């Protein structure tokens, strides 16, 4: 199955091209979820969300809607994956409402750009990370793009996040039974979107794909995500 969306939804500047001009901010998420079927949540990178917040989000979205969440910075940036057991426990406990409701998409572990490849570090971290939790890792230093890292990810069914970047040449290595893609450009031509669709098509043959466009003041990312979903499912159901 294809899940598509953007990295956030709370943008009044998306009016009127995506959100209706008179739609109040409190209704943004339900409307977003009527057109897209997933969102990547950045909120969880800096804060531990409380249960009422997640319950509210769950109640405002249909059962098939999924929330991808970014792992807390205490895990990836403060502890840098080392000795992060307590931070992981707190974060994992905080997202339990989404897991219990069956509404959790993959967790994204986005590493800092100055963290270099360390096979022992990754191996030890993944040994303590829940094996039943869909997880994607975004490496931001080129040293991680090596077979040793890919083998460790494959052993734990962790997806190599395919993220666009102006600095790195991101490989297309398959390391899990699902794919996680982050499209970060400010603009995609019609030809670019055709290539993007072809890439996603090939990934769907192997399993689910989670695709998130960059959140910007303009609603282009949301519209491109909707276009992508429509290409695979016809007219996406409006509620």
C-alpha positions in Angstrom: 0.0 0.0 0.0 1.1 3.6 -0.6 1.0 6.1 2.2 1.6 9.7 1.2 1.6 13.1 2.7 3.8 15.9 4.0 6.0 16.7 7.0 3.2 18.6 8.8 -0.2 20.0 8.2 -0.7 23.2 10.3 -0.1 25.8 7.6 -2.7 28.6 7.1 -0.7 29.7 4.1 -2.0 26.6 2.3 -5.3 28.5 1.8 -7.0 28.5 -0.6 -5.1 26.1 -2.9 -5.3 23.2 -0.4 -7.4 24.3 2.6 -10.7 26.1 2.0 -10.3 29.8 2.7 -12.7 29.8 5.7 -11.5 26.6 7.3 -10.5 27.2 10.9 -7.1 25.9 12.0 -8.8 23.4 14.4 -10.2 21.6 11.3 -6.9 21.4 9.4 -6.1 17.8 10.3 -9.5 16.3 9.5 -9.5 18.1 6.2 -5.9 17.0 5.5 -6.8 13.4 6.3 -9.7 13.6 3.8 -7.2 14.1 1.0 -4.0 12.4 2.1 -3.6 9.2 4.1 -0.4 9.9 6.2 1.7 12.6 7.7 5.2 12.8 9.1 5.2 14.3 12.6 8.1 16.5 13.4 6.6 17.5 16.8 8.0 14.4 18.4 11.6 15.3 17.7 11.6 18.1 20.3 8.8 17.1 22.6 7.3 13.9 24.1 3.7 14.1 23.0 1.1 13.3 25.7 -1.6 10.7 25.3 -4.5 13.2 25.0 -2.8 14.9 22.0 -2.5 11.6 20.1 -6.0 10.5 21.1 -7.3 13.7 19.6 -5.4 13.2 16.4 -6.6 9.6 16.2 -10.2 10.8 16.7 -9.9 13.4 13.9 -8.6 11.0 11.2 -10.1 7.9 9.5 -8.9 4.4 10.6 -6.7 4.0 7.5 -4.7 7.2 8.2 -1.2 6.7 9.5 1.2 8.9 11.5 5.0 8.6 10.9 6.9 10.1 13.9 10.4 11.4 14.1 12.4 9.9 17.0 13.2 12.4 19.8 16.4 14.3 19.6 17.6 12.9 22.9 18.1 9.6 21.1 19.6 10.7 17.8 21.3 14.0 18.7 22.0 14.2 22.4 22.9 10.5 23.0 23.8 9.9 19.4 22.5 6.3 19.7 24.9 5.5 22.5 23.6 4.6 25.9 20.1 5.8 24.8 18.0 3.2 26.6 16.3 5.6 28.9 15.6 8.1 26.2 14.3 5.3 24.0 12.0 4.0 26.7 10.5 7.5 27.3 10.0 8.1 23.6 8.5 4.7 22.9 6.1 5.0 25.8 4.9 8.3 24.5 3.9 6.9 21.1 2.2 3.9 22.5 -1.3 5.4 21.9 -0.6 5.4 18.1 0.7 1.8 18.3 -2.3 0.6 20.3 -4.7 2.1 17.8 -2.9 0.6 14.8 -2.2 4.1 13.5 1.6 4.3 13.7 3.6 4.5 10.4 7.4 4.0 10.7 9.4 5.8 13.2 12.1 7.9 11.6 15.6 8.0 13.2 17.3 11.0 11.6 20.9 11.1 12.5 23.0 14.3 12.8 25.1 15.1 9.8 28.4 14.9 11.7 27.8 11.4 13.0 30.1 9.1 11.0 29.6 5.4 10.3 30.2 3.2 13.4 29.1 -0.4 12.9 29.4 -1.3 16.6 27.3 1.7 17.5 24.5 0.8 15.1 24.6 -2.9 16.0 24.3 -2.2 19.7 21.6 0.3 19.2 19.4 -1.9 17.0 19.8 -4.8 19.4 17.9 -2.8 22.0 15.4 -1.2 19.6 12.0 -3.0 19.3 12.1 -5.5 16.5 8.3 -5.3 15.9 8.4 -1.6 15.2 8.7 -0.4 11.7 11.7 1.9 11.6 13.6 4.0 9.0 17.0 5.5 9.4 18.1 8.6 7.7 21.9 8.8 7.5 23.3 12.3 6.8 27.0 11.5 6.5 28.2 9.6 3.4 30.3 7.2 5.4 27.1 5.3 6.3 26.4 4.4 2.7 28.2 1.1 2.7 27.4 -2.6 2.7 28.3 -3.0 6.3 25.6 -0.6 7.3 23.1 -2.0 4.9 23.6 -5.5 6.3 22.9 -4.3 9.8 19.7 -2.6 8.7 18.6 -5.7 6.8 19.2 -7.9 9.8 16.7 -5.8 11.7 14.3 -5.0 8.9 15.1 -1.3 9.2 14.6 0.8 6.1 17.3 3.0 4.7 15.4 6.3 4.4 15.7 7.6 0.8 15.9 11.3 1.4 16.8 14.0 -1.1 19.6 16.3 -0.1 21.7 19.0 -1.8 24.9 17.5 -0.2 24.7 13.7 -0.4 24.1 11.4 -3.3 21.5 9.2 -1.6 21.7 5.5 -2.6 18.6 3.4 -3.4 19.5 0.3 -1.3 16.5 -1.8 -0.1 17.0 -3.0 3.5 13.5 -3.7 4.7 10.1 -5.0 3.5 8.9 -1.5 3.2 10.3 1.8 1.8 10.5 5.3 3.3 11.1 8.3 1.1 11.4 12.0 1.8 11.2 14.4 -1.1 12.7 17.7 -0.1 12.9 19.9 -3.2 10.9 23.1 -3.5 9.7 22.3 -7.0 9.0 19.2 -9.1 8.3 19.6 -12.8 5.7 17.3 -14.5 8.7 15.2 -15.8 10.1 15.0 -12.3 6.8 13.7 -11.0 6.6 11.1 -13.7 10.0 9.8 -12.6 9.0 9.9 -9.0 5.9 7.9 -9.8 7.9 5.3 -11.6 10.3 5.0 -8.7 7.4 4.5 -6.2 5.8 1.9 -8.5 8.9 -0.2 -8.4 9.1 0.0 -4.6 5.4 -1.0 -4.2 6.2 -4.4 -5.8 8.3 -5.2 -2.7 6.0 -3.9 0.0 4.4 -0.7 1.5 5.9 2.7 0.6 5.7 5.8 2.8 6.3 9.0 0.9 6.5 12.5 2.4 7.1 15.8 0.7 8.6 18.8 2.3 6.3 21.1 4.2 6.6 24.7 3.0 4.6 27.9 3.2 3.2 27.0 -0.2 0.9 23.9 -0.4 2.8 22.3 -3.3 4.0 19.3 -1.3 0.5 18.4 -0.2 -0.8 18.8 -3.8 2.0 16.6 -5.2 1.3 14.0 -2.5 -2.4 14.0 -3.4 -1.5 13.7 -7.1 0.8 10.7 -6.4 -1.9 8.9 -4.4 -4.5 9.5 -7.1 -2.2 8.0 -9.7 -2.3 4.7 -7.8 -5.8 4.7 -6.4 -7.9 6.8 -8.8 -9.8 9.5 -7.1 -8.8 9.4 -3.5 -11.9 9.2 -1.2 -13.1 12.6 0.1 -14.8 12.7 3.4 
